[in-house]
Amino acid sequence: MSIPTTADAVVIGAGHNGLVAAAMLADEGWDVVVLEAQDQPGGAVKSAELFPGYTSDLYSAFYPLSVMSPALKALHLEDHGLRWSHSPAVVGHARNAEDDDAPVLWRELDRTVADLNRRTPGDGDRWRDLFTQWRRIREPLLETLFSPFPPVRGAVGLLKELGTAEALRLAHLLLLPAGIMAERLFEGEDARLLLLGNAMHADVPIDAPGSGVMGYMLIMMGQDGGFPVPVGGAGQLTAALVNRATSAGARIECGHEVEAIDVRGRRAVSVRTTGGNTVRVRRAVIADTSAPALYRNLLPADALPASVLQDFDRFVWDTPVLKINYALDAPIPWRSKSLSDAGTVHLGADHDGLIRWMADLNTGTVPLHPFLLFGQMTTADPTRSPEGTESAWAYTHLPRGVDDDASADQLSAAVDVVLEKHAPGFSDHIVGKTIQRPSDLQASDANLHAGAVNGGTSQLFQQLIFRPIPGFGGADTPIENVFLGSAGASPGGGVHGVCGRNAARAALGGDGKLGWPRRQFNRAVLALTTK
């Protein structure tokens, strides 16, 4: 079947953000076509049977942001086939290879509190107080973090809830380096490590300003909604998004790579594919692509201010990811039995080890002692592999710019050493293993450029009004009806769909009373910074 020749909106890319945008536009009666270069939708939300009988998530795996996201909650994906599953414990962090009593964040608040108080008297109570505050401020805080810049409505809500003095203290807390935040909040190493390990889900060094916000958000979200997984694999989340978008009338066409957006008089008029198809655009184009791909490859250079193109010469990607998938014929023999119940496990580094690990990455050194995230998928969802086995993965980072053949093999060997130390006998239970190098990630999803999974660094200099480059901070671009709807736009990476939602709202012009002044503010800033 040929693709349409005309549409109200073309969405470039069928990742989760693109699918969210497509569903929202179709809900408003727009004629929407989604063009996806790969042969199936989903972007970095996919699963596959890499080993017979074992379901592996190929990219993202746990979804605390998804269940809290206002963008995804508004789509009611549970009505379109999505079911969530949880591991008994949310996340654990082993202090070192000899740790036989690793701290764990339990799904039940009282259990987490009691365990942390056992380890360091008072830390469990501090955790409860922090969580009590989180429940008070959750909605306005998420509104603040998930809105285009400036986040007026959420900020006003925080001021109403907390008052000026407490709101300023919260803002100061969230801007702290993760190491300092952990010391401010807790007395003992166990609670601190739970925060620090979660902070490392982003690519911000724990001694850098703003690195604490990810740790704070994930431990609070983990205590609140857990780290759930879709029953049957990450691909089931994509399947629900596809069902939701198509049921609203959106059309999803895979195997069609867009090569250019045609612009006339500051507006996009059509998109062209590498296969020779042209789709004329009546209203808008939403790009669920990386920011550099949109500005460097898809938009004509003569339609953009020279300063914008120069700024993209300085665009910073997040560090490349190495992912290793395992099929195991038995549960993992953890030295610390507490880790057996955790879906997500942090291994390989305490506070000082995390700093040394980041130093390796920042100096182009392949780490010999890597910090890694480890996922026990069958523990979280028993459908992932036969009873008594485990489908699992490990995830860590390489330095930017290194050859990913030899370096990936070297780092993979170091990962196996870490796992064997924390779980003696681990290697004896491996019945299947595959490595996804940074080049593999990019080949399967162009947005994962050189293995970067967050659409660009999450460090403060490339967030908020500096994302993707200074003067932006939302979905708007210098082309009036073209919007960036990927992790390259604020608020950035993670499976929350907010980038797609923000782009759809901007295209619709229907983002409430604050939408018009926010867009005028963003366009004024764009005008000032793109001269």
Disulfide bonds with the S-S distance in Angstrom:
none
